[in-house]
Amino acid sequence: MSGYFAILAAVPGFFLSSLFVMLLSRVIAPQFGIDPIGYPLAMLVTIGLWIAVAPLAAAARRRKVC
């Protein structure tokens, strides 16, 4: 799959991941006595996680091929 189509394929996963982060924060946050996060902040958290995990996934994928 070319790079452009791979990015387009990841877009729905991003929004779904953000939704899951928001929903999990609503379950976990009260246990710590903090306010749950909203969807825009969940999107920022998801971007941060994807930026941190993407190089690790690429390195692992590269290692399996060789």
FENURWO-V242737 format. One record per residue. SS is DSSP state (H for helix, E for strand, - for the rest). NEAR is the number of other ideal C-beta (glycine too) atoms within 10 Angstrom. D_LAST is the distance of its C-alpha to the last C-alpha in Angstrom with 2 decimals. Layout:
BEGIN
ss:near:d_last
SS:NEAR:D_LAST
SS:NEAR:D_LAST
END
This chain:
BEGIN
ss:near:d_last
-:8:19.42
-:7:20.46
H:7:20.72
H:8:24.47
H:9:24.52
H:9:21.89
H:11:24.27
H:11:27.22
H:10:25.67
H:12:25.17
H:9:28.84
H:9:30.46
H:11:28.03
H:14:29.04
H:13:32.71
H:11:32.32
H:18:30.42
H:19:33.24
H:14:35.79
H:12:34.27
H:18:34.23
H:19:37.88
H:13:38.91
H:13:37.30
H:18:39.06
H:13:42.32
H:9:41.82
H:11:40.58
H:13:42.59
H:11:46.01
H:7:44.87
H:6:44.44
-:6:47.55
-:10:45.87
-:9:46.07
-:15:43.33
-:17:41.38
-:11:41.97
H:12:39.64
H:10:39.30
H:14:38.29
H:22:35.91
H:18:34.25
H:12:33.89
H:16:32.46
H:20:29.91
H:13:28.90
H:10:28.56
H:12:26.40
H:14:24.13
H:9:23.87
H:9:23.03
H:10:20.50
H:11:18.69
H:9:16.79
H:9:15.83
H:10:14.65
H:10:12.65
H:10:10.98
H:9:10.36
H:9:9.05
H:9:6.61
H:8:5.57
H:7:5.63
H:5:3.81
-:4:0.00
END
